[in-house]
Amino acid sequence: MDTRQSPAEPSGGAPLRLARGSALWPAEFENIEGVPQALWCLGRREWLSRRPCVAIVGTRAPTPYGQAQAARFARAFASAGAVVVSGLARGIDHAAHEAALEVGGATIAVLGSSVDRPWPESPLVDRMLEHGLLISEFEPGTAPRRHHFPLRNRLIAGLSQYVLVVEAAYASGSLITARWAIDQGKQVGALPGRIDHPMARGCHRLLREGALLVESPEEVLGELGLAAPGVGTGSGEAPGTPASESTAAPKSALLALLVGETLGAEELSERSGRALPEVLVELVELELAGRVWRLPGGLYRLA
């Protein structure tokens, strides 16, 4: 990576500084290692308040298949109302940001430089400033540095309720993002690839280590409690309506509590303020309906 040349400063006004604990500060950052004391933002900062966030990460040198899949998943997530998070790097990151913008969705880029010196330079930067959001923990004027990129990956993982790795080498920065996510208790998925291609080895490594094998956007959207784009009941629901609010099934506060979480019945009882027997009965009903999965240890997550 050649970072010797300083990218030109884009238009878009002065960066906004968000102090830790301010109104737009992502609460998820309080659970990461090395909490930044401030963030700098350029663009649609209201995207920081939208949930859920899904990270799409991968190699800077994707195959046509990988690039197409990154775009396919990003379009589906953005159309369903999720925020697509990535790192603005060439390859998979670019494909994810661009696809989210194509459908008018929300997307956030976490940078390894300051927001007033985004790297790499590309036409995507101007589109992100107008319709997306650039964020960084590095003060204005900070040039990109090699060690900044693994560090920013903890913020990508921290901001996201789900991390999807599309294509990655065996030793890859995307795997660092995935491991940050696992350490933070987040769900991680990976797309399978050709066994003879080096850019599939990182995903296969994650799958061997316990990541979820993902074949369609609907699998991830189901984990997040979102309806897939174009799937509705004919009632005029907007894209992104949580499955728990769909008229196709009874409303359930338990489903809302399980978005991005894996919880036991006792914790669900405590969080919902309902009696444990009542919660257990509803969990059985939701499991029979295929809406939650019961995991070893009496834990539940969205199906």
C-alpha positions as CSV (number, residue, x, y, z in Angstrom):
1,M,0.0,0.0,0.0
2,D,1.5,3.3,-1.1
3,T,0.4,6.0,1.3
4,R,3.1,8.5,0.6
5,Q,1.0,10.8,-1.5
6,S,-1.5,12.9,0.5
7,P,-5.0,12.7,-0.9
8,A,-6.6,16.0,-1.9
9,E,-9.1,17.5,0.6
10,P,-12.6,17.0,-0.6
11,S,-15.4,19.4,-0.5
12,G,-18.0,19.0,2.2
13,G,-17.3,21.5,5.0
14,A,-15.3,21.2,8.2
15,P,-15.3,17.9,10.0
16,L,-17.6,17.6,13.0
17,R,-16.1,16.4,16.2
18,L,-18.2,14.1,18.3
19,A,-17.0,13.8,21.9
20,R,-17.4,10.5,23.7
21,G,-20.9,10.3,25.3
22,S,-22.4,13.0,23.0
23,A,-25.9,12.5,21.5
24,L,-24.7,10.8,18.3
25,W,-22.0,8.8,20.0
26,P,-22.5,5.0,19.1
27,A,-23.2,3.2,22.3
28,E,-21.6,0.1,20.9
29,F,-18.2,1.8,21.1
30,E,-18.3,1.5,24.8
31,N,-17.8,-2.2,24.5
32,I,-14.7,-2.2,22.3
33,E,-11.1,-2.3,23.3
34,G,-9.4,1.1,23.3
35,V,-12.6,3.3,23.2
36,P,-11.8,6.5,21.2
37,Q,-12.3,9.7,23.1
38,A,-13.7,11.5,20.0
39,L,-14.8,10.8,16.4
40,W,-14.7,13.1,13.4
41,C,-17.4,13.0,10.8
42,L,-18.1,14.3,7.3
43,G,-21.4,13.7,5.5
44,R,-24.7,12.4,6.7
45,R,-24.0,12.1,10.4
46,E,-27.6,11.1,11.1
47,W,-26.6,7.6,9.8
48,L,-24.9,7.1,13.1
49,S,-28.3,6.9,14.8
50,R,-29.7,4.2,12.5
51,R,-29.7,0.5,13.3
52,P,-29.0,-2.2,12.5
53,C,-25.5,-1.8,10.9
54,V,-24.0,-4.5,8.9
55,A,-20.3,-4.6,7.9
56,I,-19.3,-5.9,4.5
57,V,-15.5,-6.4,4.3
58,G,-13.0,-8.2,2.1
59,T,-10.0,-8.1,-0.1
60,R,-8.8,-5.1,-2.1
61,A,-8.3,-7.5,-5.0
62,P,-11.6,-9.3,-5.4
63,T,-12.6,-11.7,-8.2
64,P,-15.6,-10.6,-10.3
65,Y,-17.6,-13.1,-8.3
66,G,-16.6,-11.5,-5.0
67,Q,-17.3,-8.0,-6.3
68,A,-20.7,-9.0,-7.6
69,Q,-21.6,-10.7,-4.3
70,A,-20.5,-7.7,-2.2
71,A,-22.8,-5.5,-4.3
72,R,-25.6,-8.0,-4.2
73,F,-25.6,-8.2,-0.4
74,A,-25.1,-4.5,0.1
75,R,-28.1,-3.6,-2.1
76,A,-30.3,-6.0,-0.2
77,F,-29.1,-4.8,3.2
78,A,-29.5,-1.1,2.3
79,S,-32.9,-1.7,0.7
80,A,-34.1,-3.5,3.8
81,G,-33.1,-0.4,5.9
82,A,-29.8,-1.6,7.4
83,V,-26.7,0.7,7.3
84,V,-23.9,-0.8,5.3
85,V,-20.5,-0.2,7.0
86,S,-17.1,-0.8,5.5
87,G,-13.7,0.8,5.2
88,L,-13.7,2.7,1.8
89,A,-10.8,0.5,0.6
90,R,-10.7,-0.5,-3.1
91,G,-12.3,-3.8,-3.9
92,I,-15.0,-5.3,-1.7
93,D,-15.3,-2.1,0.4
94,H,-15.9,0.1,-2.6
95,A,-18.4,-2.4,-4.1
96,A,-20.4,-2.4,-0.9
97,H,-20.5,1.4,-0.5
98,E,-21.4,2.0,-4.1
99,A,-24.2,-0.6,-4.2
100,A,-25.7,0.9,-1.0
101,L,-25.7,4.3,-2.5
102,E,-27.2,3.0,-5.8
103,V,-30.4,2.0,-4.0
104,G,-30.5,5.2,-1.9
105,G,-29.5,3.5,1.3
106,A,-27.4,4.5,4.2
107,T,-23.7,3.7,4.3
108,I,-20.8,4.6,6.6
109,A,-17.0,4.4,5.9
110,V,-14.6,4.0,8.8
111,L,-11.3,5.5,7.7
112,G,-7.6,4.7,8.4
113,S,-6.9,8.4,7.9
114,S,-8.7,11.6,9.0
115,V,-12.0,12.4,7.3
116,D,-10.5,15.4,5.6
117,R,-7.8,13.3,4.0
118,P,-9.8,10.1,2.9
119,W,-7.8,7.4,1.3
120,P,-7.9,6.1,-1.4
121,E,-9.0,9.0,-3.6
122,S,-11.8,8.1,-5.9
123,P,-15.1,9.5,-7.2
124,L,-16.8,7.5,-4.5
125,V,-15.5,9.9,-1.8
126,D,-17.6,12.8,-3.2
127,R,-20.7,10.6,-3.3
128,M,-20.1,9.4,0.3
129,L,-19.8,13.1,1.4
130,E,-23.1,13.9,-0.2
131,H,-25.1,10.7,0.6
132,G,-23.0,8.6,3.0
133,L,-20.9,9.3,6.0
134,L,-17.1,9.2,6.6
135,I,-16.0,8.7,10.2
136,S,-12.5,8.5,11.9
137,E,-10.9,8.5,15.3
138,F,-7.9,10.3,13.8
139,E,-7.7,14.1,14.1
140,P,-8.1,16.3,10.9
141,G,-4.9,16.5,8.9
142,T,-3.9,12.9,9.7
143,A,-2.5,11.1,6.7
144,P,-3.2,7.4,6.1
145,R,-0.6,5.1,7.8
146,R,-0.3,1.3,7.5
147,H,-0.9,0.6,11.2
148,H,-4.1,2.8,11.2
149,F,-6.0,0.3,9.1
150,P,-6.0,-2.7,11.4
151,L,-6.8,-0.3,14.2
152,R,-9.8,1.2,12.5
153,N,-11.1,-2.4,12.0
154,R,-12.2,-2.5,15.6
155,L,-14.5,0.4,15.0
156,I,-16.0,-1.3,11.9
157,A,-16.7,-4.3,14.0
158,G,-17.9,-2.2,17.0
159,L,-20.4,-0.2,15.0
160,S,-21.9,-3.3,13.3
161,Q,-24.3,-5.8,14.7
162,Y,-23.2,-8.3,12.0
163,V,-19.9,-8.7,10.1
164,L,-19.9,-10.4,6.7
165,V,-16.6,-11.3,5.0
166,V,-17.0,-11.7,1.3
167,E,-13.5,-12.6,0.0
168,A,-10.3,-12.6,1.9
169,A,-6.8,-14.1,1.8
170,Y,-5.7,-16.5,4.6
171,A,-3.9,-13.6,6.4
172,S,-6.1,-10.6,5.8
173,G,-7.2,-7.4,7.5
174,S,-10.8,-8.6,7.0
175,L,-10.0,-11.5,9.4
176,I,-8.8,-8.9,12.0
177,T,-12.2,-7.2,11.6
178,A,-14.0,-10.6,12.1
179,R,-12.0,-11.4,15.2
180,W,-12.7,-8.0,16.7
181,A,-16.4,-8.7,16.1
182,I,-16.1,-12.1,17.7
183,D,-14.4,-10.6,20.7
184,Q,-17.2,-8.1,21.0
185,G,-19.8,-10.9,20.9
186,K,-21.0,-10.0,17.4
187,Q,-22.2,-12.4,14.7
188,V,-19.8,-13.2,11.9
189,G,-20.7,-14.7,8.5
190,A,-18.5,-15.6,5.5
191,L,-19.2,-16.5,1.9
192,P,-17.8,-19.7,0.7
193,G,-15.6,-19.6,-2.4
194,R,-13.5,-21.8,-4.7
195,I,-11.2,-24.1,-2.8
196,D,-8.4,-23.4,-5.3
197,H,-8.5,-19.6,-5.1
198,P,-6.4,-17.7,-2.6
199,M,-9.1,-15.1,-2.0
200,A,-11.4,-17.8,-0.6
201,R,-8.9,-19.1,2.0
202,G,-9.7,-16.4,4.5
203,C,-13.4,-17.1,4.4
204,H,-12.9,-20.8,4.6
205,R,-10.6,-20.3,7.6
206,L,-13.3,-18.3,9.4
207,L,-15.9,-21.0,8.5
208,R,-13.7,-23.7,10.1
209,E,-13.4,-21.5,13.2
210,G,-17.1,-21.2,13.6
211,A,-18.4,-18.4,11.4
212,L,-21.8,-18.8,9.8
213,L,-21.8,-20.0,6.2
214,V,-23.8,-17.4,4.3
215,E,-25.3,-17.9,0.8
216,S,-28.0,-15.3,0.6
217,P,-28.8,-11.8,2.0
218,E,-32.0,-13.1,3.4
219,E,-30.1,-15.3,5.9
220,V,-28.4,-12.2,7.4
221,L,-31.5,-10.1,7.3
222,G,-33.3,-12.8,9.2
223,E,-30.6,-12.7,11.9
224,L,-31.2,-9.0,12.2
225,G,-35.0,-9.2,12.3
226,L,-35.4,-7.4,9.0
227,A,-37.7,-8.3,6.1
228,A,-36.0,-9.1,2.8
229,P,-36.6,-6.5,0.1
230,G,-39.7,-7.2,-1.9
231,V,-41.0,-9.7,0.8
232,G,-44.2,-8.4,2.4
233,T,-47.8,-9.1,3.2
234,G,-49.4,-6.7,0.7
235,S,-50.0,-4.3,3.5
236,G,-47.7,-1.6,2.2
237,E,-44.9,-2.1,4.7
238,A,-41.8,-0.1,4.0
239,P,-38.6,-1.9,3.4
240,G,-36.7,-2.5,6.6
241,T,-39.8,-3.2,8.8
242,P,-38.6,-5.7,11.4
243,A,-40.0,-9.2,11.1
244,S,-41.4,-8.9,14.6
245,E,-43.6,-6.0,13.4
246,S,-44.8,-7.7,10.2
247,T,-48.5,-8.5,10.0
248,A,-47.6,-12.0,8.8
249,A,-46.8,-13.0,12.3
250,P,-47.6,-11.9,15.9
251,K,-45.6,-9.1,17.3
252,S,-42.9,-10.3,19.8
253,A,-40.8,-8.1,22.0
254,L,-38.5,-11.2,22.4
255,L,-37.6,-11.0,18.7
256,A,-36.7,-7.4,19.0
257,L,-34.4,-8.2,22.0
258,L,-32.7,-10.9,20.0
259,V,-31.7,-8.6,17.1
260,G,-27.9,-8.9,17.0
261,E,-27.9,-10.9,20.2
262,T,-27.7,-14.4,21.5
263,L,-29.5,-14.6,24.9
264,G,-30.8,-17.1,27.4
265,A,-34.4,-17.3,28.6
266,E,-33.5,-15.8,32.0
267,E,-31.8,-12.8,30.4
268,L,-34.8,-12.3,28.0
269,S,-37.1,-12.5,31.0
270,E,-35.1,-9.8,32.8
271,R,-34.8,-7.5,29.8
272,S,-38.5,-7.8,28.8
273,G,-39.8,-7.5,32.4
274,R,-41.9,-10.7,31.9
275,A,-42.1,-13.8,34.0
276,L,-39.7,-16.6,33.0
277,P,-42.5,-19.3,32.4
278,E,-44.3,-16.9,30.0
279,V,-41.0,-16.2,28.2
280,L,-40.2,-19.9,27.9
281,V,-43.7,-20.6,26.4
282,E,-43.3,-17.9,23.8
283,L,-39.7,-19.1,23.0
284,V,-41.1,-22.6,22.3
285,E,-43.8,-21.1,20.0
286,L,-41.2,-19.0,18.2
287,E,-38.9,-22.0,17.8
288,L,-41.7,-24.1,16.4
289,A,-42.5,-21.3,14.0
290,G,-38.9,-21.3,12.8
291,R,-38.4,-17.7,14.0
292,V,-35.7,-18.5,16.6
293,W,-33.0,-21.2,17.0
294,R,-32.2,-22.8,20.3
295,L,-28.5,-23.2,20.7
296,P,-26.5,-25.4,23.1
297,G,-26.5,-24.0,26.6
298,G,-30.1,-22.8,26.4
299,L,-29.3,-19.8,24.3
300,Y,-31.5,-18.4,21.6
301,R,-30.9,-16.3,18.4
302,L,-33.0,-15.2,15.5
303,A,-33.5,-17.9,12.8
